[in-house]
Amino acid sequence: MKNSLQVAGGVVGAVIGFVATLLLLELVGFGNPADPIMSGMLALLVFAPCGAIAGLLLGTALARRRGGGKNSDGLFRSSMKASAVLIGLCAAAGASYYVYAVTTATPWLNPNAPNPLLVFEVRLPAGSTLPGSARDITAELQTDLNTMPGEMQPDQFRRDGESPVVAGYVELAFRTAYRRLEIKIKGQPDRLYLIGLSDKAPHAAEFGSWQANADGSEIRYRARWPGRS
């Protein structure tokens, strides 16, 4: 490609100029110790780009001289082409990093804010014993990303006819559609319930309908988001 040597020389020169400027600033002790953030911004956004421009011009000139200047554009045009290629490479690198960051980011359900809650009630089979203490029952949310211990609410334990009802809540930390709630009651078989919320677990003001489990118990639940009842 015509002028490819000059363009490549300009791109390489710009990279070397950028890095060399940062190294030089570090060697001479540039910066204000009382305000390292501002010093770093000046180095990255002002001085290093100036070094990159100087390196681009020098690299283009050296490559043009090496090629003898035959069948080539002038220094200015070659430098502009190198600048365009460099900007394109930076844009591609930025886009690649953004895609990587998005695809590998932790899928927090409510980033930088308190976690929503899964509020639940479990209606045990008729004739079952109501736990005498919250210490006799534990709840654990299991997902493909984590496990989270739940909190029981003994003040909401009650009887619904002949069926005891226990209640509690557990935090929903991550965005995932795979959720299971395990309930363990002292002296009774462990119980596992599938939680049919979507990955975003939207807020619901009321409980859903009772869902039957294989052992004859039932569960109902809702997602409660911070600041909402």
C-alpha positions as CSV (number, residue, x, y, z in Angstrom):
1,M,0.0,0.0,0.0
2,K,1.3,3.5,-0.9
3,N,2.8,5.3,2.1
4,S,2.2,2.2,4.3
5,L,5.8,2.6,5.7
6,Q,5.2,6.2,6.6
7,V,1.9,5.4,8.3
8,A,3.4,2.5,10.2
9,G,6.3,4.7,11.3
10,G,4.0,7.4,12.5
11,V,1.9,4.9,14.5
12,V,4.9,3.3,16.1
13,G,6.4,6.7,16.8
14,A,3.2,7.9,18.5
15,V,3.2,4.9,20.8
16,I,6.8,5.3,21.7
17,G,6.4,9.0,22.2
18,F,3.4,8.5,24.6
19,V,5.2,5.9,26.7
20,A,8.5,7.7,26.7
21,T,6.9,10.9,27.9
22,L,5.3,9.1,30.8
23,L,8.6,7.5,31.7
24,L,10.4,10.8,31.5
25,L,7.9,12.5,33.8
26,E,8.3,9.7,36.3
27,L,12.1,9.9,36.2
28,V,12.1,13.7,36.7
29,G,9.6,13.4,39.6
30,F,6.9,15.4,37.9
31,G,3.8,16.0,39.9
32,N,2.4,17.6,43.1
33,P,2.5,15.0,46.0
34,A,-0.4,17.0,47.6
35,D,-2.6,16.5,44.5
36,P,-1.5,13.3,42.7
37,I,-4.8,12.9,40.9
38,M,-4.5,16.2,39.1
39,S,-0.8,15.5,38.4
40,G,-1.8,12.1,36.8
41,M,-4.5,13.7,34.7
42,L,-2.0,16.3,33.4
43,A,0.5,13.6,32.6
44,L,-2.0,11.4,30.8
45,L,-4.2,14.0,29.1
46,V,-1.7,16.8,28.3
47,F,1.9,15.9,28.3
48,A,1.7,12.3,27.1
49,P,-0.5,13.2,24.1
50,C,2.0,16.0,23.2
51,G,4.7,13.4,23.3
52,A,2.6,11.1,21.1
53,I,2.2,13.9,18.5
54,A,5.9,14.6,18.5
55,G,6.7,10.9,18.1
56,L,4.1,10.5,15.3
57,L,5.7,13.4,13.3
58,L,9.2,12.1,14.0
59,G,8.3,8.5,13.1
60,T,6.6,9.6,9.9
61,A,9.6,11.7,8.9
62,L,12.1,8.9,9.6
63,A,10.0,6.4,7.7
64,R,9.6,8.8,4.8
65,R,13.4,9.4,4.7
66,R,14.1,5.7,4.9
67,G,11.8,5.2,1.9
68,G,13.6,8.0,0.0
69,G,10.4,10.1,-0.2
70,K,9.6,8.6,-3.6
71,N,6.0,8.0,-4.6
72,S,4.8,9.3,-1.2
73,D,2.7,12.1,0.1
74,G,4.2,15.0,2.0
75,L,5.0,14.8,5.7
76,F,1.7,16.5,6.7
77,R,-0.5,14.1,4.7
78,S,1.4,11.1,5.8
79,S,1.2,12.2,9.4
80,M,-2.6,12.8,9.1
81,K,-3.0,9.3,7.7
82,A,-1.0,7.8,10.6
83,S,-3.1,9.8,13.0
84,A,-6.3,8.4,11.5
85,V,-4.9,4.8,11.8
86,L,-3.9,5.5,15.4
87,I,-7.3,6.9,16.3
88,G,-9.0,3.9,14.6
89,L,-6.8,1.5,16.6
90,C,-7.5,3.3,19.9
91,A,-11.3,3.2,19.1
92,A,-11.1,-0.5,18.3
93,A,-9.1,-1.2,21.6
94,G,-11.7,0.9,23.6
95,A,-14.6,-1.0,22.0
96,S,-12.9,-4.3,22.7
97,Y,-12.3,-3.4,26.3
98,Y,-15.9,-2.2,26.7
99,V,-17.3,-5.5,25.3
100,Y,-14.9,-7.4,27.6
101,A,-16.0,-5.4,30.6
102,V,-19.7,-5.8,29.9
103,T,-19.5,-9.5,29.3
104,T,-17.3,-10.3,32.3
105,A,-18.9,-7.8,34.8
106,T,-20.5,-9.2,37.9
107,P,-24.2,-9.3,37.2
108,W,-25.4,-7.4,40.3
109,L,-29.1,-7.2,40.4
110,N,-29.1,-3.7,41.9
111,P,-25.6,-2.2,41.5
112,N,-24.3,0.3,44.0
113,A,-27.5,0.0,46.1
114,P,-29.0,-2.3,48.7
115,N,-30.0,-5.8,47.5
116,P,-33.7,-6.5,46.9
117,L,-35.2,-9.2,49.1
118,L,-37.0,-12.4,48.3
119,V,-39.8,-12.5,50.9
120,F,-41.4,-15.9,51.3
121,E,-43.9,-18.0,53.2
122,V,-43.9,-21.8,53.4
123,R,-47.1,-23.6,54.4
124,L,-46.1,-27.0,55.8
125,P,-48.2,-30.1,55.3
126,A,-51.2,-30.5,57.5
127,G,-50.4,-32.0,60.9
128,S,-46.7,-30.8,60.8
129,T,-45.2,-29.3,63.9
130,L,-44.7,-25.6,64.0
131,P,-41.1,-24.8,64.9
132,G,-40.9,-23.6,68.5
133,S,-37.9,-21.3,67.8
134,A,-36.4,-19.6,64.8
135,R,-33.2,-21.4,65.7
136,D,-34.9,-24.7,64.6
137,I,-35.3,-23.5,61.0
138,T,-32.9,-22.2,58.4
139,A,-33.3,-21.0,54.9
140,E,-30.7,-20.7,52.1
141,L,-31.1,-19.3,48.6
142,Q,-29.1,-21.2,46.1
143,T,-28.3,-19.8,42.6
144,D,-25.8,-20.7,39.9
145,L,-23.7,-17.7,41.1
146,N,-23.9,-17.9,44.9
147,T,-25.6,-19.1,48.0
148,M,-27.2,-16.7,50.6
149,P,-28.4,-17.4,54.1
150,G,-32.0,-16.3,54.8
151,E,-33.5,-14.6,57.9
152,M,-36.6,-16.2,59.5
153,Q,-39.4,-14.0,60.9
154,P,-40.8,-15.9,63.9
155,D,-43.3,-13.1,64.6
156,Q,-45.0,-14.1,61.4
157,F,-45.1,-17.8,62.1
158,R,-48.7,-18.9,62.3
159,R,-51.2,-21.7,61.6
160,D,-53.4,-21.8,58.5
161,G,-56.0,-24.4,59.6
162,E,-54.0,-27.5,60.4
163,S,-51.0,-26.3,58.4
164,P,-48.1,-24.4,60.1
165,V,-46.8,-21.4,58.1
166,V,-43.2,-20.1,58.5
167,A,-42.0,-16.8,56.9
168,G,-38.7,-15.2,56.2
169,Y,-36.6,-13.3,53.6
170,V,-33.3,-13.6,51.8
171,E,-31.2,-11.1,49.8
172,L,-31.2,-11.3,46.0
173,A,-27.7,-10.2,45.1
174,F,-27.3,-11.4,41.5
175,R,-29.2,-11.2,38.2
176,T,-30.0,-14.9,37.4
177,A,-33.1,-16.9,36.6
178,Y,-31.8,-20.0,38.4
179,R,-32.9,-19.7,42.1
180,R,-33.8,-22.3,44.6
181,L,-34.8,-22.0,48.3
182,E,-33.8,-24.7,50.7
183,I,-35.7,-24.9,54.0
184,K,-34.4,-27.0,56.9
185,I,-36.5,-27.6,59.9
186,K,-35.1,-29.6,62.9
187,G,-36.6,-33.1,63.0
188,Q,-38.2,-32.8,59.5
189,P,-36.9,-33.6,56.0
190,D,-35.1,-30.9,54.1
191,R,-37.3,-29.1,51.5
192,L,-36.2,-27.5,48.2
193,Y,-38.4,-25.0,46.3
194,L,-37.8,-23.7,42.8
195,I,-38.2,-19.9,42.7
196,G,-39.8,-18.8,39.4
197,L,-38.7,-15.2,39.3
198,S,-37.2,-13.7,36.2
199,D,-33.5,-12.8,36.2
200,K,-34.4,-9.2,37.0
201,A,-36.8,-10.1,39.9
202,P,-39.2,-7.2,39.5
203,H,-40.8,-5.7,42.6
204,A,-44.2,-7.1,43.6
205,A,-46.5,-5.5,46.2
206,E,-48.2,-8.8,47.0
207,F,-47.3,-12.5,47.3
208,G,-47.9,-14.7,44.3
209,S,-50.1,-17.8,44.5
210,W,-49.2,-20.8,46.5
211,Q,-47.0,-23.3,44.7
212,A,-47.2,-26.9,45.6
213,N,-44.1,-28.9,46.5
214,A,-43.7,-32.7,46.1
215,D,-43.7,-33.3,49.9
216,G,-47.2,-31.7,50.3
217,S,-45.9,-28.3,51.5
218,E,-46.5,-25.0,49.6
219,I,-44.5,-21.8,49.0
220,R,-45.4,-18.3,47.9
221,Y,-43.1,-15.4,47.5
222,R,-42.4,-11.9,46.1
223,A,-39.5,-9.7,45.4
224,R,-39.3,-6.5,47.5
225,W,-37.0,-3.8,46.3
226,P,-35.4,-1.1,48.6
227,G,-37.7,1.8,49.4
228,R,-40.8,-0.1,48.4
229,S,-43.2,-2.0,50.6
